[in-house]
Amino acid sequence: MRKSVISSLLALAALGWLFDWGTPLSDRYTAYYAGCPGEVHQGLPPPPPSFAEPACEGHFGHDDFRVSLAGQFVVRRPAGSPLSPSDRFQSCVVWDRKNWSCLADDGRMYRVVDGDFTADPAIPERAYLSKPSWWLARAISLIVR
């Protein structure tokens, strides 16, 4: 009985992490992407990366965002990069961490609607994925290599 309760709690925690359920007070959002750096898709959303192509080794990354409901701003932290003044978006409408939109200094509109991230116009070398899809694509790219 005790082992089944512990197993159930661990399974629930793993599902919560995988699907980013978070907590009601959390102010962090992560956007996951895959793509081939340097590829240009003529302004169209990029196709999913072809992991069998030697030219594209399936570049995976994520951008972390800190969302402020009270201040109506969002701070972007590209993974592995230092913060710059352009990473703080002031022109924002924030409902919660999974529903917001901001106009950045570069003229691009960043949106999260029901947890789905988009950038408009699209960032040519990136395809944004849900967290489970991102992990699955990473696993497939490791197998194909």
Secondary structure by P-SEA (a helix, b strand, c coil): caaaaaaaaaaaaaaaaaaccccccccbbbbbbcccccccccccccccccccccccccccbbbbbbbbccccbbbbbccccccccccccccccccccccccccccccbbbbbcccbbbbccccccbbbbcaaaaaaaaaaaaaac
